[in-house]
Amino acid sequence: MESCPLSGRKPFFRSPAPKGDGLIPEDLIKYHHLMPDDPIVDVILQNLEVTGLTPEQLKGKPDAQVRDMVLGEYFAKLSGHLGQFASRLIMRGEWGYGPCDWFDHRHHLLDPQTQFNDFWAMSADNVVEVLPMGGTVLELCAGDAFYDYMFYRHRASKIVCVDINPEPYYLYKRLHQAPNIEYHLGDVMAFDAGENQFDVAIIRGAIEHFTEEGQQKIFRKALKSLKVGGWFCGDTPANHDQDHKMLDEHEFEWKDEVEMRRELVKTFDHVETRTLVSKDRTTLFWRCKKIKP
Ligand SMILES: C[S@@+](CC[C@H](N)C(=O)[O-])C[C@H]1O[C@@H](n2cnc3c(N)ncnc32)[C@H](O)[C@@H]1O
């Protein structure tokens, strides 16, 4: 029997599936030569413990419901296992062979045990709270456009993304395209975002990639692009240790909320800021409103 090319282990079963003798339930999760009508389905149904469900939970339920619940839990567990495995390989492919300055946000979902956190969800809240239904969005340094695809496209009529790096752009092309998202591959500094066009302009996890002068240029570009009443939103990790950069690609990392505010008020009249202290990092969030033409 052929071995799995990744783990080197032999598949636990092939059709016809083993009858259950010597079955180690946890091993069922490790292999996925499985179709809904495969005989192994019966083996899973007879080995409830693999799903974590208990006989008490299923007692009195019709067979069809039990089958849905057991197989659903089985596939959820299998997908969790494969997701974690996929994430680790993809992560190594992205970060393990050279410098990388963008993050593939699928990792939060593929490997929640290690990649789910509080600050990435708050990044979305920071925008969603001020994005009107049917509104327009400009996302500067959009990366893989994960947030645009997962959150903003359900509210916005139009989203314009810009990023200079082809790697996250390829990911966007492959997985995050939508009819209301357009993506420009190029330098934000050279990008003409127009005037009075957008309800929300965003730069998330990217302002630190620019010098102080570059940041002010971006702020002025965002302000110009906004309608009156529109919001400029973003976040950045705080660097309390100003002697060491968090990433070589960073140009100007803000130390704390005070420094963030000091930079933003140079361009914006109405500035709201907050700080989120998490386990491994501190994130600085801002929202600035355009209050006059
Ligand atoms: C850490 S990533 C953040 C991407 C995205 N906003 C996110 O939340 O995942 C920083 C992004 O800034 C982009 N970037 C840096 N300098 C840029 C420039 N001059 N023009 C456009 N994009 C730039 C990088 O290509 C990268 O995708």
The ligand as an SDF file (V2000), in Angstrom:
LIG
                    3D

 27 29  0  0  0  0  0  0  0  0999 V2000
    1.9360   43.7880    6.6990 C   0  0  0  0  0  0  0  0  0  0  0  0
    1.2500   43.9770    5.1200 S   0  0  0  0  0  0  0  0  0  0  0  0
   -0.4180   44.4460    5.4710 C   0  0  0  0  0  0  0  0  0  0  0  0
   -1.3240   44.1390    4.3380 C   0  0  0  0  0  0  0  0  0  0  0  0
   -2.8120   44.2760    4.6350 C   0  0  0  0  0  0  0  0  0  0  0  0
   -3.1930   45.6190    4.9180 N   0  0  0  0  0  0  0  0  0  0  0  0
   -3.2270   43.3630    5.7570 C   0  0  0  0  0  0  0  0  0  0  0  0
   -3.8450   43.8230    6.7120 O   0  0  0  0  0  0  0  0  0  0  0  0
   -2.9740   42.1750    5.6750 O   0  0  0  0  0  0  0  0  0  0  0  0
    1.9950   45.4570    4.5220 C   0  0  0  0  0  0  0  0  0  0  0  0
    1.6390   45.6940    3.0650 C   0  0  0  0  0  0  0  0  0  0  0  0
    2.1070   46.9710    2.6440 O   0  0  0  0  0  0  0  0  0  0  0  0
    2.4290   46.8640    1.2880 C   0  0  0  0  0  0  0  0  0  0  0  0
    3.2390   48.0200    0.8750 N   0  0  0  0  0  0  0  0  0  0  0  0
    4.4040   48.4580    1.4060 C   0  0  0  0  0  0  0  0  0  0  0  0
    4.8480   49.5530    0.7410 N   0  0  0  0  0  0  0  0  0  0  0  0
    3.9260   49.8070   -0.2250 C   0  0  0  0  0  0  0  0  0  0  0  0
    3.8120   50.7990   -1.2370 C   0  0  0  0  0  0  0  0  0  0  0  0
    4.7410   51.7730   -1.3760 N   0  0  0  0  0  0  0  0  0  0  0  0
    2.7470   50.7810   -2.0520 N   0  0  0  0  0  0  0  0  0  0  0  0
    1.8040   49.8070   -1.9260 C   0  0  0  0  0  0  0  0  0  0  0  0
    1.8620   48.8400   -0.9960 N   0  0  0  0  0  0  0  0  0  0  0  0
    2.9070   48.8350   -0.1500 C   0  0  0  0  0  0  0  0  0  0  0  0
    3.1680   45.5390    1.2270 C   0  0  0  0  0  0  0  0  0  0  0  0
    3.2560   45.0540   -0.0870 O   0  0  0  0  0  0  0  0  0  0  0  0
    2.3110   44.6770    2.1350 C   0  0  0  0  0  0  0  0  0  0  0  0
    1.3280   43.9680    1.4330 O   0  0  0  0  0  0  0  0  0  0  0  0
  1  2  1  0
  2  3  1  0
  2 10  1  0
  3  4  1  0
  4  5  1  0
  5  6  1  0
  5  7  1  0
  7  8  2  0
  7  9  1  0
 10 11  1  0
 11 12  1  0
 11 26  1  0
 12 13  1  0
 13 14  1  0
 13 24  1  0
 14 15  1  0
 14 23  1  0
 15 16  2  0
 16 17  1  0
 17 18  1  0
 17 23  2  0
 18 19  1  0
 18 20  2  0
 20 21  1  0
 21 22  2  0
 22 23  1  0
 24 25  1  0
 24 26  1  0
 26 27  1  0
M  CHG  2   2   1   9  -1
M  END
$$$$
